Amino acid sequence: TEQIAQALWDVVQPQGVGVIIEAHHLCMMMRGVEKQNSITITSSMRGAFLEDPATRDEFLRLSMASHRPRG
């Protein structure tokens, strides 16, 4: 998540970058604890998304509004 945000920040040079990633832990699903719906959500912010709480809150609210983990 951090690497994607930094790459966008460096190449595009926007006022802000927000990245959210949902990942399934296949190692936990296939072996050991066999927890079938093991999901991690990570985020990374740069610029306006990091510095302005209103901008960050709007981004997170909109990106998670219709969030339904896949599985």
N, C-alpha and C positions, 0 to 999 in steps of 0.2 A: 504494500500500500504506500509506504514511504517512497519507494523507488519510482513508482508510477507518478505520484504527486510531484516529486522533484524533477522528473523528466519533463512533464508538462510545463512546470514552472520555468525550467531552463530554456526549453525550445520555443514555446509559444509566447512566453513573457506576458502573461495576462495580469489583471489586477488581483486575481485570486484563483485558487485551485482547491477543489474539494473532491476527494476520492473516497468512496465507500466500497468495500469488498466483502462479499459473503462467501465463505469457504466451508466445505464439508471436510471433516477429519476422517479421511478414508482409513487411516491407521487404527482409529478407534472403532470404526464401523466393521472392519474385517477381522481384527484379531483382538486379543486381550479382553477388554470389557464389553466389546460388541454393542456399543451404544449406537443405535441406528440413526438417530437424528442429531448427531453431534455437529453443531454448526457454530462457526465463529464469525463475527462481524467486526471488521476493523475499519478505522477511518484515519485520514490524514488531511490536514488543512494547511494552506499557505496564503499569504497576503490578506485580502479582505475577509476571507472566510475564517482566518485565524484571529485577526485584529478586531473585527467588528462583531460583537455578540449578536446583534439583530440579524446580520447577514448569515452568520453561522447557524443560528436557530432556524431561520427560514429554510436554508439548504437542508438541514437535518430533518426538519418537519416534512418538507416536500418529498425528500428522497425516501423517507420511511412511511409515508402516508398510506401507500397501498402495499406495503411490504408483507409478503407471505413467504416464509422460508420454503424453498423447494426441497423436496425429499421424497 
